[in-house]
Amino acid sequence: MRDIRLIEGPFDPAEELTRFTASVPQAGAVVSFMGQVRADSGVLALDIRHYAPMTLPGFRTLAETAARRWQLDGVLILHRIGEMAPGAPIVLVAGASRHRRDAFAATDFVMDHLKGESWLWKRERTPDGWRWIEPRAQDHVDRARWG
Amino acid sequence: MSARLVFLGRLEDLAGMAELAVEPGPLEQVLAGLPRELAVALLVDRVRIALNGHLLAESGGITLADGDELAFLPPVSGG
């Protein structure tokens, strides 16, 4: 079971997770991560841009890599694009497996690689205008954990 | 006959547009027709280049054919 999508409007992570979980009855474990727009002071909106020929294909490759590395019954990757307000869900990743360790590790792995290797560009709007967000060194460190 | 340049992230702001139709031909020739500041920004090491959705190892020797799409991809945001 692979469900990998870019989403242009608001989505309900709880509803998506319920649907994903129902699609993998053979799994004994479902681990999920949801990321939302941080309500930092002064940030009015976040805008995520993508490049259609590469962004979703990159997500699919990442899901395949995780599925080769761990025993998974399912992988869910949902990522928002476009403009969103503080508090809005940005990303939902879930892994389903027979036993919990594979699902924990695969979800963590997918998130670390999504953060720094997916073809997404973010900018935020403050009272001063739009500002592009630069890569963080910590994201590279996080990915390096996986060898 | 035309090819297309696609500017992602901050390069879109710098170019003032997301896409630009150009005459096919060697990349150096295509870039020579752009504002100098933009051409320089497109060629820095941190900007990756993809031809028709496939990442290229380097920008040397590229010639754009009719219908080609060349995308300039600055470093992605960590979030």
Backbone of each chain as ProteinMPNN parsed JSONL, in Angstrom:
{"seq_chain_A": "MRDIRLIEGPFDPAEELTRFTASVPQAGAVVSFMGQVRADSGVLALDIRHYAPMTLPGFRTLAETAARRWQLDGVLILHRIGEMAPGAPIVLVAGASRHRRDAFAATDFVMDHLKGESWLWKRERTPDGWRWIEPRAQDHVDRARWG", "coords_chain_A": {"N_chain_A": [[0.838, -1.203, 0.0], [0.773, 2.035, -1.085], [0.505, 5.425, -0.624], [0.852, 8.357, -1.959], [1.082, 11.701, -2.196], [0.806, 15.109, -3.444], [-0.704, 17.901, -2.03], [-3.026, 20.392, -2.703], [-4.781, 21.966, -1.241], [-6.281, 22.621, 2.036], [-6.009, 19.855, 4.361], [-7.194, 17.014, 6.281], [-5.456, 15.574, 8.718], [-6.15, 13.562, 10.589], [-8.311, 12.251, 9.472], [-7.135, 11.302, 7.115], [-5.25, 9.567, 8.184], [-6.829, 7.674, 9.432], [-8.024, 6.509, 7.204], [-5.761, 5.468, 5.899], [-4.837, 3.627, 7.824], [-6.965, 1.824, 7.869], [-6.54, 0.667, 5.442], [-4.49, -1.092, 5.704], [-4.862, -3.695, 7.106], [-3.405, -5.934, 7.779], [-1.207, -5.044, 9.11], [0.402, -4.644, 12.259], [1.248, -2.424, 13.425], [1.146, 1.087, 13.224], [2.85, 3.975, 12.546], [2.984, 7.457, 12.778], [3.799, 10.758, 11.542], [3.118, 14.158, 11.905], [3.511, 17.322, 10.542], [3.23, 20.785, 11.204], [2.473, 24.238, 10.385], [4.501, 26.343, 12.126], [3.62, 28.541, 14.737], [5.243, 31.028, 14.754], [6.378, 34.15, 16.058], [5.304, 36.88, 14.209], [5.171, 35.553, 11.77], [3.075, 35.316, 9.101], [2.145, 33.747, 7.044], [2.855, 30.705, 5.226], [4.442, 29.573, 2.298], [4.643, 26.996, 0.008], [6.509, 25.894, -2.638], [6.704, 23.803, -5.545], [8.212, 21.543, -7.976], [6.761, 20.196, -10.541], [7.64, 18.064, -12.404], [9.559, 16.749, -10.881], [9.137, 16.658, -8.061], [7.025, 14.955, -6.931], [7.771, 12.431, -8.142], [10.217, 12.169, -6.775], [9.352, 11.786, -4.144], [8.144, 9.306, -4.45], [10.321, 7.667, -5.051], [11.677, 7.859, -2.644], [9.878, 6.576, -0.921], [10.033, 4.006, -1.98], [12.675, 3.382, -1.397], [12.575, 3.304, 1.406], [10.855, 1.154, 1.692], [12.386, -0.907, 0.751], [14.273, -1.066, 2.674], [13.075, -1.558, 5.133], [10.632, -3.81, 6.563], [7.658, -3.294, 5.353], [4.141, -2.746, 5.403], [2.776, -0.671, 4.436], [3.102, 2.706, 3.155], [2.668, 6.11, 3.721], [2.698, 9.265, 2.323], [1.982, 12.522, 2.502], [1.961, 15.776, 1.324], [1.627, 19.213, 1.709], [1.243, 21.83, -0.714], [1.537, 25.24, -1.815], [-0.087, 28.137, -0.332], [-0.321, 28.589, 3.177], [-1.699, 28.98, 6.518], [-0.436, 29.783, 9.875], [-0.455, 26.962, 12.05], [-1.675, 25.273, 10.277], [-1.755, 21.959, 8.872], [1.174, 20.621, 7.353], [2.579, 18.39, 6.475], [2.116, 14.871, 6.342], [3.253, 11.834, 7.33], [3.323, 8.332, 7.286], [4.039, 5.037, 8.411], [3.424, 1.598, 8.033], [3.603, -1.537, 9.577], [4.272, -5.015, 10.357], [5.351, -5.387, 12.889], [6.305, -2.99, 15.413], [8.927, -1.701, 15.24], [9.928, -1.468, 12.579], [8.077, 0.287, 11.435], [8.391, 2.609, 13.005], [11.116, 3.279, 12.429], [11.108, 3.575, 9.623], [9.351, 5.71, 9.217], [10.645, 7.813, 10.504], [12.992, 7.896, 8.971], [11.946, 8.566, 6.423], [10.917, 11.138, 6.985], [13.283, 12.558, 7.683], [14.586, 12.578, 5.232], [12.741, 13.79, 3.561], [12.766, 16.387, 4.556], [15.206, 17.554, 3.785], [15.845, 16.786, 1.211], [13.815, 16.839, -0.607], [12.21, 18.219, -3.482], [11.283, 20.99, -2.793], [10.428, 24.307, -2.11], [10.409, 26.808, 0.312], [8.785, 29.701, 1.499], [8.253, 32.439, 3.731], [5.787, 34.7, 4.944], [6.086, 37.774, 6.454], [5.408, 40.73, 8.422], [7.127, 42.369, 7.013], [7.183, 41.436, 4.46], [7.667, 38.842, 1.888], [9.908, 36.084, 2.506], [12.475, 33.921, 1.571], [13.142, 30.631, 2.77], [16.094, 29.303, 4.05], [18.263, 26.383, 3.68], [18.759, 24.266, 6.565], [21.521, 23.503, 8.658], [21.202, 21.467, 10.483], [19.437, 19.712, 9.286], [20.974, 18.314, 7.489], [22.655, 16.933, 9.208], [20.754, 15.334, 10.47], [19.992, 13.647, 8.358], [22.346, 12.315, 7.869], [22.503, 10.429, 9.83], [21.516, 8.062, 8.858], [23.301, 6.785, 7.251]], "CA_chain_A": [[0.0, 0.0, 0.0], [1.506, 3.305, -1.14], [-0.367, 6.565, -0.893], [1.843, 9.435, -2.018], [0.375, 12.792, -2.88], [0.962, 16.531, -3.146], [-2.067, 18.375, -1.775], [-3.055, 21.836, -2.964], [-5.631, 22.694, -0.304], [-6.243, 22.09, 3.405], [-6.392, 18.449, 4.519], [-7.438, 16.602, 7.663], [-4.537, 14.468, 8.978], [-6.811, 12.479, 11.331], [-9.127, 11.509, 8.503], [-6.212, 10.59, 6.224], [-4.611, 8.483, 8.927], [-7.864, 6.647, 9.621], [-8.174, 5.807, 5.921], [-4.531, 4.695, 5.67], [-4.822, 2.518, 8.776], [-7.961, 0.85, 7.424], [-6.07, 0.013, 4.212], [-3.406, -2.033, 6.033], [-5.33, -4.491, 8.237], [-2.405, -6.958, 8.13], [-0.161, -4.424, 9.93], [0.132, -4.563, 13.682], [1.76, -1.14, 13.909], [1.125, 2.251, 12.342], [3.514, 5.125, 13.162], [2.787, 8.615, 11.909], [4.343, 12.068, 11.917], [2.428, 15.275, 11.267], [4.175, 18.603, 10.73], [2.321, 21.905, 10.954], [3.124, 25.55, 10.309], [4.78, 26.852, 13.463], [3.09, 29.889, 14.967], [6.321, 31.915, 15.201], [5.915, 35.532, 16.079], [5.541, 37.641, 12.991], [4.937, 34.812, 10.533], [1.657, 35.409, 8.749], [1.788, 32.668, 6.118], [3.939, 29.914, 4.638], [4.13, 29.2, 0.919], [5.534, 25.931, -0.438], [6.527, 25.723, -4.089], [7.263, 22.529, -5.983], [8.485, 21.442, -9.41], [5.957, 19.003, -10.838], [8.316, 16.904, -12.994], [10.517, 16.084, -9.994], [8.815, 16.581, -6.639], [6.312, 13.724, -6.597], [8.642, 11.287, -8.429], [11.195, 12.066, -5.687], [8.653, 11.177, -2.995], [7.923, 7.872, -4.745], [11.621, 7.004, -4.906], [11.961, 7.795, -1.206], [9.02, 5.522, -0.36], [10.589, 2.716, -2.421], [13.9, 3.162, -0.624], [12.17, 2.891, 2.754], [10.218, -0.171, 1.612], [13.446, -1.906, 0.577], [15.108, -1.117, 3.871], [12.308, -2.121, 6.25], [9.471, -4.632, 6.198], [6.511, -2.396, 5.497], [2.879, -3.07, 4.736], [2.259, 0.533, 3.795], [3.767, 3.993, 3.35], [1.827, 7.262, 3.395], [3.39, 10.561, 2.308], [1.123, 13.605, 2.021], [2.65, 17.048, 1.547], [0.944, 20.399, 1.204], [1.918, 22.871, -1.482], [0.729, 26.455, -1.823], [-0.016, 29.039, 0.819], [-1.073, 28.141, 4.356], [-1.607, 29.832, 7.705], [0.089, 29.113, 11.068], [-1.345, 25.948, 12.59], [-2.16, 24.361, 9.232], [-0.894, 20.8, 8.642], [2.009, 20.698, 6.144], [3.025, 17.075, 6.016], [1.73, 13.691, 7.113], [3.971, 10.635, 6.893], [3.031, 7.184, 8.139], [4.544, 3.735, 8.008], [2.685, 0.492, 8.646], [4.38, -2.772, 9.523], [3.78, -6.103, 11.181], [5.777, -5.045, 14.242], [6.46, -1.538, 15.48], [10.241, -1.11, 14.961], [10.048, -1.103, 11.163], [7.24, 1.468, 11.172], [9.069, 3.759, 13.642], [12.342, 3.639, 11.707], [10.796, 4.018, 8.255], [8.714, 7.034, 9.287], [11.729, 8.73, 10.872], [13.849, 7.956, 7.78], [11.251, 9.325, 5.369], [10.865, 12.552, 7.378], [14.624, 13.163, 7.58], [14.931, 12.788, 3.825], [11.8, 14.782, 3.019], [13.137, 17.718, 5.014], [16.335, 18.198, 3.125], [16.133, 16.282, -0.132], [12.695, 16.881, -1.551], [12.233, 19.418, -4.329], [10.299, 21.938, -2.283], [11.017, 25.586, -1.693], [9.463, 27.451, 1.222], [9.002, 31.097, 1.878], [7.26, 32.855, 4.715], [5.394, 36.109, 4.868], [6.104, 38.494, 7.725], [4.93, 42.091, 8.131], [8.061, 43.018, 6.086], [7.075, 40.859, 3.119], [8.027, 37.428, 1.749], [11.316, 35.759, 2.73], [12.759, 32.509, 1.289], [13.761, 29.922, 3.89], [17.343, 28.654, 3.661], [18.469, 25.056, 4.283], [19.336, 24.252, 7.912], [22.611, 22.532, 8.803], [20.708, 20.339, 11.28], [18.773, 18.748, 8.406], [22.022, 17.469, 6.928], [23.068, 16.06, 10.316], [19.681, 14.352, 10.667], [20.03, 12.649, 7.279], [23.594, 11.554, 7.951], [22.317, 9.318, 10.777], [21.046, 6.847, 8.189], [24.411, 6.162, 6.543]], "C_chain_A": [[0.877, 1.258, 0.0], [0.48, 4.389, -1.429], [0.525, 7.795, -0.807], [1.267, 10.564, -2.852], [0.915, 14.167, -2.498], [-0.459, 17.081, -3.036], [-2.112, 19.897, -1.873], [-3.912, 22.64, -1.994], [-5.531, 22.092, 1.087], [-6.598, 20.608, 3.428], [-6.499, 18.12, 5.996], [-6.565, 15.378, 7.974], [-5.217, 13.286, 9.681], [-7.624, 11.6, 10.379], [-8.241, 10.679, 7.57], [-5.59, 9.388, 6.924], [-5.595, 7.33, 9.169], [-8.007, 5.813, 8.345], [-6.956, 4.924, 5.64], [-4.513, 3.446, 6.551], [-5.801, 1.418, 8.344], [-7.477, 0.073, 6.199], [-4.969, -1.019, 4.476], [-3.78, -2.905, 7.232], [-4.317, -5.541, 8.695], [-1.307, -6.393, 9.026], [-0.576, -4.424, 11.399], [0.528, -3.213, 14.253], [1.633, -0.075, 12.841], [1.756, 3.411, 13.112], [3.33, 6.307, 12.218], [3.488, 9.849, 12.468], [3.535, 13.122, 11.177], [3.21, 16.537, 11.568], [3.197, 19.721, 10.413], [3.089, 23.219, 10.928], [3.252, 26.101, 11.725], [4.224, 28.278, 13.605], [4.184, 30.766, 15.564], [5.806, 33.344, 15.186], [6.255, 36.206, 14.754], [5.325, 36.881, 11.694], [3.438, 34.762, 10.247], [1.215, 34.269, 7.844], [3.045, 31.95, 5.649], [3.491, 29.514, 3.24], [5.127, 28.14, 0.489], [5.377, 25.753, -1.94], [7.132, 24.377, -4.435], [7.597, 22.606, -7.464], [7.895, 20.116, -9.867], [6.739, 17.833, -11.451], [9.213, 16.14, -12.014], [10.031, 15.84, -8.57], [8.121, 15.263, -6.263], [7.111, 12.465, -6.965], [9.698, 11.075, -7.338], [10.586, 11.424, -4.445], [8.485, 9.669, -3.217], [9.22, 7.087, -4.576], [11.969, 6.83, -3.43], [11.138, 6.685, -0.548], [9.553, 4.138, -0.734], [11.843, 2.378, -1.622], [13.566, 2.677, 0.784], [11.611, 1.472, 2.737], [11.252, -1.278, 1.374], [14.218, -2.123, 1.872], [14.388, -1.745, 5.057], [11.14, -2.941, 5.723], [8.22, -3.807, 6.436], [5.287, -2.936, 4.773], [2.31, -1.847, 4.04], [3.112, 1.755, 4.1], [2.802, 5.097, 2.899], [2.701, 8.517, 3.416], [2.432, 11.592, 1.696], [1.823, 14.916, 2.319], [1.852, 18.178, 0.924], [1.844, 21.19, 0.274], [0.999, 24.083, -1.462], [0.832, 27.205, -0.503], [-0.879, 28.536, 1.965], [-0.785, 29.016, 5.569], [-0.969, 29.062, 8.861], [-0.947, 28.144, 11.636], [-1.839, 24.949, 11.556], [-1.217, 23.168, 9.097], [-0.13, 20.967, 7.325], [2.255, 19.311, 5.582], [2.476, 15.996, 6.939], [2.459, 12.494, 6.505], [3.578, 9.509, 7.832], [3.648, 5.931, 7.543], [3.747, 2.67, 8.748], [3.506, -0.776, 8.501], [3.787, -3.793, 10.481], [4.095, -5.827, 12.655], [6.302, -3.61, 14.267], [7.803, -0.97, 15.029], [10.384, -0.652, 13.509], [9.271, 0.179, 10.866], [7.864, 2.733, 11.784], [10.245, 4.23, 12.783], [12.016, 4.209, 10.326], [10.194, 5.422, 8.263], [9.758, 8.112, 9.587], [12.644, 8.983, 9.663], [13.209, 8.812, 6.691], [11.215, 10.808, 5.728], [12.227, 13.228, 7.227], [14.989, 13.456, 6.126], [13.983, 13.774, 3.14], [12.274, 16.191, 3.33], [14.235, 18.356, 4.172], [16.562, 17.804, 1.687], [14.952, 16.343, -1.077], [12.72, 18.225, -2.279], [11.094, 20.339, -3.947], [11.036, 23.189, -1.829], [9.975, 26.324, -0.861], [9.804, 28.924, 1.406], [7.925, 31.472, 2.876], [6.992, 34.341, 4.573], [5.368, 36.686, 6.272], [5.56, 39.902, 7.417], [5.847, 42.835, 7.145], [7.966, 42.485, 4.66], [7.49, 39.398, 3.109], [9.529, 37.23, 1.914], [11.512, 34.272, 2.455], [13.479, 31.872, 2.475], [14.961, 29.132, 3.374], [17.429, 27.264, 4.286], [19.085, 25.185, 5.674], [20.413, 23.179, 7.983], [22.123, 21.285, 9.543], [20.044, 19.279, 10.402], [19.783, 17.792, 7.795], [22.493, 16.462, 7.982], [22.033, 14.951, 10.517], [19.738, 13.249, 9.611], [21.238, 11.743, 7.397], [23.482, 10.375, 8.916], [22.031, 7.993, 10.078], [22.11, 6.186, 7.336], [24.229, 6.164, 5.024]], "O_chain_A": [[1.619, 1.514, 0.948], [-0.313, 4.279, -2.364], [0.908, 8.222, 0.283], [1.001, 10.411, -4.044], [1.412, 14.372, -1.39], [-1.317, 16.759, -3.858], [-1.342, 20.599, -1.217], [-3.787, 23.863, -1.927], [-4.771, 21.146, 1.297], [-7.396, 20.149, 2.611], [-5.975, 18.835, 6.85], [-6.887, 14.269, 7.549], [-4.894, 12.132, 9.397], [-7.617, 10.373, 10.478], [-8.54, 9.523, 7.27], [-5.425, 8.324, 6.326], [-5.22, 6.159, 9.113], [-8.099, 4.586, 8.394], [-7.093, 3.782, 5.2], [-4.213, 2.348, 6.082], [-5.495, 0.23, 8.446], [-7.938, -1.039, 5.942], [-4.564, -1.739, 3.564], [-3.103, -2.868, 8.259], [-4.351, -5.989, 9.841], [-0.556, -7.153, 9.638], [-1.745, -4.229, 11.734], [0.204, -2.883, 15.394], [1.975, -0.307, 11.681], [1.279, 3.792, 14.181], [3.5, 6.175, 11.006], [3.732, 9.972, 13.668], [3.294, 13.004, 9.976], [3.54, 16.8, 12.724], [2.422, 19.62, 9.462], [4.224, 23.293, 11.397], [2.261, 26.298, 12.427], [4.351, 29.101, 12.698], [4.09, 31.198, 16.713], [4.92, 33.698, 14.408], [7.376, 36.097, 14.257], [5.295, 37.488, 10.623], [2.649, 34.241, 11.036], [0.051, 33.866, 7.868], [4.144, 32.503, 5.671], [2.332, 29.164, 3.016], [6.335, 28.355, 0.59], [4.285, 25.5, -2.449], [7.978, 23.865, -3.701], [7.307, 23.601, -8.127], [8.457, 19.05, -9.612], [6.515, 16.693, -11.045], [9.589, 15.001, -12.289], [10.482, 14.89, -7.931], [8.584, 14.546, -5.376], [7.134, 11.515, -6.182], [10.035, 9.937, -7.014], [11.23, 10.615, -3.777], [8.659, 8.867, -2.298], [9.223, 5.984, -4.029], [12.486, 5.791, -3.019], [11.651, 5.941, 0.288], [9.531, 3.215, 0.08], [12.047, 1.231, -1.223], [14.198, 1.751, 1.293], [11.861, 0.686, 3.65], [11.034, -2.433, 1.742], [14.741, -3.206, 2.133], [15.016, -2.393, 5.895], [10.718, -2.78, 4.578], [7.777, -3.641, 7.572], [5.382, -3.504, 3.685], [1.462, -1.968, 3.156], [3.755, 1.841, 5.146], [2.203, 5.014, 1.827], [3.366, 8.796, 4.413], [2.119, 11.528, 0.508], [2.239, 15.147, 3.454], [1.452, 18.11, -0.238], [3.061, 21.218, 0.451], [-0.181, 23.968, -1.131], [1.708, 26.945, 0.321], [-2.017, 28.112, 1.762], [0.236, 29.7, 5.635], [-0.952, 27.831, 8.846], [-2.138, 28.447, 11.7], [-2.365, 23.895, 11.912], [-0.002, 23.337, 9.195], [-0.694, 21.393, 6.317], [2.154, 19.084, 4.376], [2.383, 16.181, 8.152], [2.301, 12.185, 5.324], [3.508, 9.709, 9.045], [3.76, 5.791, 6.326], [3.436, 2.816, 9.93], [4.043, -1.058, 7.43], [2.922, -3.48, 11.299], [3.254, -5.999, 13.538], [6.7, -3.081, 13.229], [7.84, 0.135, 14.486], [10.904, 0.432, 13.247], [9.747, 1.048, 10.136], [7.866, 3.794, 11.16], [10.359, 5.41, 12.452], [12.593, 5.216, 9.915], [10.508, 6.233, 7.391], [9.743, 9.188, 8.99], [13.017, 10.119, 9.373], [13.861, 9.679, 6.11], [11.456, 11.654, 4.867], [12.317, 14.34, 6.705], [15.627, 14.466, 5.831], [14.391, 14.506, 2.238], [12.198, 17.083, 2.485], [14.194, 19.552, 3.884], [17.382, 18.415, 1.001], [15.068, 15.941, -2.234], [13.193, 19.229, -1.747], [10.092, 20.461, -4.652], [12.118, 23.124, -1.245], [8.818, 26.454, -1.261], [10.97, 29.314, 1.458], [6.832, 30.907, 2.875], [7.845, 35.119, 4.146], [4.711, 36.152, 7.166], [5.284, 40.215, 6.259], [5.424, 43.805, 6.514], [8.599, 43.025, 3.752], [7.649, 38.78, 4.161], [10.326, 38.081, 1.52], [10.808, 33.441, 3.029], [14.325, 32.504, 3.106], [14.861, 28.393, 2.394], [16.768, 26.983, 5.286], [19.85, 26.115, 5.929], [20.251, 22.085, 7.442], [22.578, 20.177, 9.263], [20.079, 18.091, 10.724], [19.497, 16.61, 7.603], [22.703, 15.287, 7.68], [22.382, 13.786, 10.708], [19.557, 12.07, 9.919], [21.175, 10.558, 7.072], [24.266, 9.43, 8.837], [22.275, 6.925, 10.64], [21.86, 5.132, 6.75], [25.092, 5.669, 4.298]]}, "seq_chain_B": "MSARLVFLGRLEDLAGMAELAVEPGPLEQVLAGLPRELAVALLVDRVRIALNGHLLAESGGITLADGDELAFLPPVSGG", "coords_chain_B": {"N_chain_B": [[9.446, 27.044, -32.801], [10.773, 26.526, -29.746], [12.345, 26.548, -26.529], [12.232, 26.025, -22.967], [12.921, 27.817, -20.013], [12.94, 27.238, -16.534], [12.423, 28.729, -13.455], [13.094, 28.168, -10.137], [12.136, 28.594, -6.656], [13.922, 31.153, -4.959], [15.032, 32.07, -7.282], [13.008, 32.567, -9.009], [11.987, 34.983, -8.107], [14.191, 36.605, -8.605], [14.386, 36.435, -11.367], [11.993, 37.478, -12.007], [9.968, 36.108, -13.074], [8.35, 32.894, -13.542], [8.804, 31.184, -15.607], [10.459, 31.068, -18.806], [10.297, 31.437, -22.233], [12.601, 30.447, -24.661], [14.923, 30.716, -27.445], [15.929, 27.679, -28.952], [19.192, 26.12, -28.535], [22.78, 26.261, -27.793], [23.473, 26.254, -24.275], [25.111, 28.307, -23.24], [24.759, 30.31, -25.067], [22.035, 30.812, -24.787], [21.958, 31.762, -22.158], [23.44, 34.039, -22.437], [21.675, 35.789, -23.458], [20.212, 36.652, -21.359], [19.531, 38.891, -18.538], [22.538, 40.0, -17.005], [22.945, 39.687, -14.21], [21.07, 37.758, -13.51], [21.886, 35.56, -15.101], [24.372, 34.988, -13.943], [23.569, 34.235, -11.376], [22.242, 31.888, -11.952], [24.212, 30.12, -12.541], [25.728, 29.454, -10.334], [27.39, 27.127, -8.131], [25.686, 25.975, -6.216], [23.231, 25.852, -7.352], [21.227, 23.506, -8.849], [20.693, 21.744, -11.946], [18.119, 20.684, -14.076], [17.194, 18.756, -16.836], [14.399, 18.379, -18.702], [13.149, 17.212, -16.455], [15.107, 15.569, -15.412], [17.879, 15.35, -13.326], [20.976, 16.967, -13.901], [24.49, 16.251, -13.985], [26.339, 18.229, -14.419], [26.556, 21.583, -15.821], [27.845, 22.019, -18.178], [28.163, 21.855, -21.745], [25.475, 21.618, -22.507], [22.873, 21.619, -24.846], [19.984, 23.118, -25.865], [17.07, 21.718, -27.215], [14.214, 21.97, -29.431], [11.285, 22.25, -27.544], [12.451, 21.376, -25.195], [12.785, 21.461, -21.6], [14.402, 23.308, -19.244], [15.317, 23.329, -15.975], [16.121, 25.39, -13.198], [17.331, 24.806, -10.082], [17.471, 25.968, -6.97], [19.095, 25.557, -3.693], [17.15, 23.412, -1.632], [14.609, 24.185, 0.81], [15.069, 23.6, 4.229], [12.975, 23.602, 5.963]], "CA_chain_B": [[10.618, 26.432, -32.156], [11.233, 27.178, -28.526], [12.626, 25.748, -25.341], [11.725, 26.759, -21.814], [13.695, 27.852, -18.772], [12.067, 27.303, -15.363], [13.168, 29.267, -12.302], [12.456, 27.755, -8.885], [12.51, 29.251, -5.411], [14.276, 32.579, -5.018], [15.403, 32.434, -8.654], [11.806, 33.112, -9.654], [11.94, 36.411, -7.741], [15.288, 37.285, -9.276], [14.064, 36.5, -12.799], [10.749, 38.22, -12.183], [9.015, 35.221, -13.768], [8.559, 31.483, -13.217], [9.236, 30.491, -16.822], [10.806, 31.942, -19.918], [10.49, 30.748, -23.514], [13.855, 30.902, -25.295], [15.306, 30.043, -28.682], [16.809, 26.531, -28.714], [20.601, 26.356, -28.852], [23.703, 25.994, -26.678], [23.071, 26.956, -23.054], [25.872, 29.565, -23.078], [24.128, 31.296, -25.944], [20.741, 31.146, -24.173], [22.209, 32.573, -20.962], [23.991, 35.34, -22.87], [20.546, 36.659, -23.767], [19.52, 37.029, -20.119], [20.225, 39.917, -17.745], [23.778, 39.43, -16.481], [22.803, 39.306, -12.803], [20.325, 36.5, -13.484], [22.728, 34.504, -15.674], [25.39, 34.651, -12.937], [22.893, 33.533, -10.272], [21.83, 30.562, -12.406], [25.374, 29.249, -12.755], [26.506, 29.161, -9.132], [27.457, 25.691, -7.85], [24.588, 25.49, -5.379], [22.016, 25.711, -8.162], [21.245, 22.286, -9.659], [20.019, 21.924, -13.226], [17.417, 19.483, -14.55], [16.719, 18.828, -18.216], [13.189, 17.564, -18.852], [12.844, 16.485, -15.216], [16.224, 14.724, -14.957], [18.975, 16.134, -12.783], [22.233, 16.836, -14.627], [25.675, 16.289, -13.132], [26.962, 19.55, -14.599], [25.853, 22.393, -16.82], [28.654, 22.135, -19.396], [27.828, 21.078, -22.937], [24.043, 21.46, -22.754], [22.252, 22.327, -25.964], [18.534, 22.966, -25.764], [16.35, 21.431, -28.453], [12.825, 22.422, -29.428], [10.439, 21.539, -26.573], [13.166, 21.057, -23.951], [12.55, 22.286, -20.415], [15.591, 23.312, -18.387], [14.924, 23.93, -14.692], [17.192, 25.81, -12.287], [16.839, 24.421, -8.766], [18.346, 26.409, -5.874], [19.023, 24.656, -2.541], [15.79, 23.298, -1.104], [14.464, 24.672, 2.176], [15.001, 22.53, 5.213], [11.716, 23.642, 6.733]], "C_chain_B": [[10.953, 27.177, -30.877], [11.494, 26.149, -27.438], [12.175, 26.603, -24.161], [12.709, 26.687, -20.662], [12.697, 27.973, -17.621], [12.906, 27.723, -14.165], [12.429, 28.914, -11.021], [12.942, 28.587, -7.702], [12.85, 30.718, -5.621], [14.664, 33.016, -6.431], [14.208, 32.994, -9.417], [11.691, 34.615, -9.358], [12.983, 37.201, -8.518], [14.977, 37.482, -10.768], [12.831, 37.365, -13.046], [9.702, 37.412, -12.924], [9.345, 33.777, -13.406], [9.137, 30.728, -14.408], [9.589, 31.5, -17.895], [10.994, 31.09, -21.174], [11.732, 31.328, -24.175], [14.05, 30.166, -26.613], [16.162, 28.832, -28.335], [18.251, 26.872, -29.096], [21.471, 26.037, -27.65], [23.328, 26.846, -25.461], [23.808, 28.286, -22.892], [25.218, 30.689, -23.883], [22.79, 31.77, -25.357], [20.961, 32.089, -22.99], [22.739, 33.962, -21.321], [22.869, 36.329, -23.188], [19.779, 37.118, -22.533], [20.235, 38.189, -19.439], [21.423, 39.272, -17.035], [23.633, 38.923, -15.039], [22.081, 37.96, -12.667], [21.182, 35.343, -13.99], [23.777, 34.048, -14.659], [24.758, 33.831, -11.811], [22.509, 32.109, -10.669], [22.993, 29.585, -12.45], [26.192, 28.973, -11.496], [26.368, 27.675, -8.798], [26.242, 25.149, -7.111], [23.283, 25.311, -6.162], [22.142, 24.461, -9.038], [20.418, 22.535, -10.917], [19.357, 20.611, -13.631], [16.917, 19.722, -15.967], [15.555, 17.856, -18.363], [12.946, 16.658, -17.641], [13.955, 15.595, -14.702], [17.401, 15.601, -14.549], [20.251, 15.891, -13.588], [23.403, 16.946, -13.659], [26.366, 17.646, -13.246], [26.294, 20.282, -15.75], [26.609, 22.481, -18.143], [28.091, 21.304, -20.542], [26.344, 20.895, -23.223], [23.616, 22.255, -23.984], [20.756, 22.051, -25.9], [17.918, 22.741, -27.138], [14.919, 21.954, -28.321], [12.02, 21.586, -28.42], [11.133, 21.18, -25.272], [12.764, 22.006, -22.822], [13.77, 22.171, -19.505], [15.227, 24.046, -17.094], [16.15, 24.246, -13.856], [16.67, 25.674, -10.863], [17.797, 24.889, -7.672], [18.227, 25.437, -4.696], [17.608, 24.627, -1.973], [15.768, 23.746, 0.355], [14.385, 23.494, 3.135], [13.681, 22.512, 5.953], [12.059, 24.243, 8.005]], "O_chain_B": [[11.37, 28.334, -30.92], [10.943, 25.048, -27.435], [11.785, 27.758, -24.331], [13.264, 25.628, -20.37], [11.723, 28.72, -17.717], [13.961, 27.148, -13.896], [11.278, 29.308, -10.834], [14.01, 29.199, -7.744], [12.168, 31.433, -6.355], [14.628, 34.207, -6.741], [14.363, 33.787, -10.346], [11.347, 35.41, -10.233], [12.722, 38.295, -9.017], [15.259, 38.53, -11.349], [12.642, 37.91, -14.133], [8.678, 37.944, -13.351], [10.47, 33.467, -13.015], [9.87, 29.753, -14.24], [9.096, 32.628, -17.903], [11.767, 30.132, -21.169], [11.899, 32.545, -24.243], [13.429, 29.134, -26.866], [17.05, 28.947, -27.49], [18.498, 27.79, -29.878], [20.974, 25.597, -26.613], [22.92, 28.0, -25.596], [23.218, 29.277, -22.462], [25.136, 31.837, -23.447], [22.453, 32.953, -25.416], [20.251, 33.082, -22.833], [22.512, 34.932, -20.598], [23.077, 37.542, -23.188], [18.816, 37.878, -22.639], [21.405, 38.45, -19.721], [21.334, 38.152, -16.532], [24.141, 37.855, -14.698], [22.432, 37.135, -11.823], [21.206, 34.272, -13.384], [24.039, 32.852, -14.532], [25.341, 32.85, -11.348], [22.456, 31.222, -9.817], [22.796, 28.371, -12.403], [27.238, 28.328, -11.572], [25.367, 27.042, -9.135], [25.815, 24.018, -7.34], [22.343, 24.684, -5.673], [23.047, 24.365, -9.866], [19.559, 23.417, -10.949], [19.971, 19.548, -13.537], [16.302, 20.747, -16.263], [15.715, 16.651, -18.171], [12.584, 15.49, -17.787], [13.794, 14.932, -13.677], [17.857, 16.462, -15.301], [20.573, 14.75, -13.919], [23.324, 17.64, -12.645], [26.916, 18.148, -12.266], [25.567, 19.69, -16.548], [26.062, 22.971, -19.13], [27.603, 20.192, -20.337], [25.981, 20.1, -24.09], [23.965, 23.427, -24.131], [20.321, 20.899, -25.884], [18.198, 23.467, -28.091], [14.478, 22.329, -27.234], [12.074, 20.357, -28.447], [10.48, 20.724, -24.333], [12.45, 23.175, -23.045], [14.125, 21.081, -19.055], [14.875, 25.225, -17.113], [17.102, 23.466, -13.81], [15.702, 26.329, -10.478], [18.838, 24.266, -7.467], [17.345, 24.578, -4.7], [16.951, 25.661, -1.847], [16.785, 23.69, 1.046], [13.702, 22.506, 2.863], [13.311, 21.484, 6.52], [11.192, 24.407, 8.864]]}, "name": "protein", "num_of_chains": 2, "seq": "MRDIRLIEGPFDPAEELTRFTASVPQAGAVVSFMGQVRADSGVLALDIRHYAPMTLPGFRTLAETAARRWQLDGVLILHRIGEMAPGAPIVLVAGASRHRRDAFAATDFVMDHLKGESWLWKRERTPDGWRWIEPRAQDHVDRARWGMSARLVFLGRLEDLAGMAELAVEPGPLEQVLAGLPRELAVALLVDRVRIALNGHLLAESGGITLADGDELAFLPPVSGG"}
